[in-house]
Amino acid sequence: MANPYIMFDGIPKEYVVLYVGWNRVRKMIPRMLRGFKRFQELNPDVKSRFMLWTPVQAPRSPGESAIGVADVGVNLIPEMVELGLTDACRWPKWSEVQKIGGLPEWDPTGGWDMVKLYNSADVVLGCTGGEGAWLVGLEAQASGVPVITTDYASAPEIVGAGLTVKASDYNLLNTPGTRIALADIDEMAEALTRIMNSDREKLARRARNFAMLYDWNRVMDNFWKPFLDECETELYPKYTSTGIKSWRQET
């Protein structure tokens, strides 16, 4: 596949906003399109692009209804047309992405990978309806790219370099009544403007330093292994002459 700058027409001279994620109702991509449109209205002299790393015409899994409420895919093209964003938005032909099995996280040979995708953008926008663990935000910051997300659920916890946007309202889209946040459109546009006017190099350093707190080896050694030892001591204790220990601890 081509270089990401060519594929998306993402020219470095432009302010490039990137969305990475699946196309589902809870991701609130149409609302992010509206936030980007508002950003353009606030900054008419700025050349900008919105890159969508997602199937804009969402594929359906076997047995999934073509229409309905809940977490179904959304056809984003009519919304882009309605907002006048078809020229400003760029997205891949998803069948080509599927042919190669997606992008590798990192290609040491210099090929097409997720690090280059993230670094083709100035900011990653993820003002979704709520995230359990927003790994995209962490990946972006590990690549030195700031992020913007909704101040709702767990995503704000991993914003080290970037901004959060208040949820101005919520909606209910499923039978359990899960609240899906609606990020404030004006505040989203203002956040995009603030990132655009920030020091890119300073943000990149902050993003990278923050992401290193989630380094896999650090998480395993400092948190996961001690947690397993504590669980083992409580659930399957090893009784010794000096007290109760984990089976993995030295006697």
Summary of the structure (lengths in Angstrom):
residues: 251
radius of gyration: 21.1
end to end distance: 55.8
largest distance: 75.4
contacts: 763
relative contact order: 0.14
helix: 40%
strand: 18%
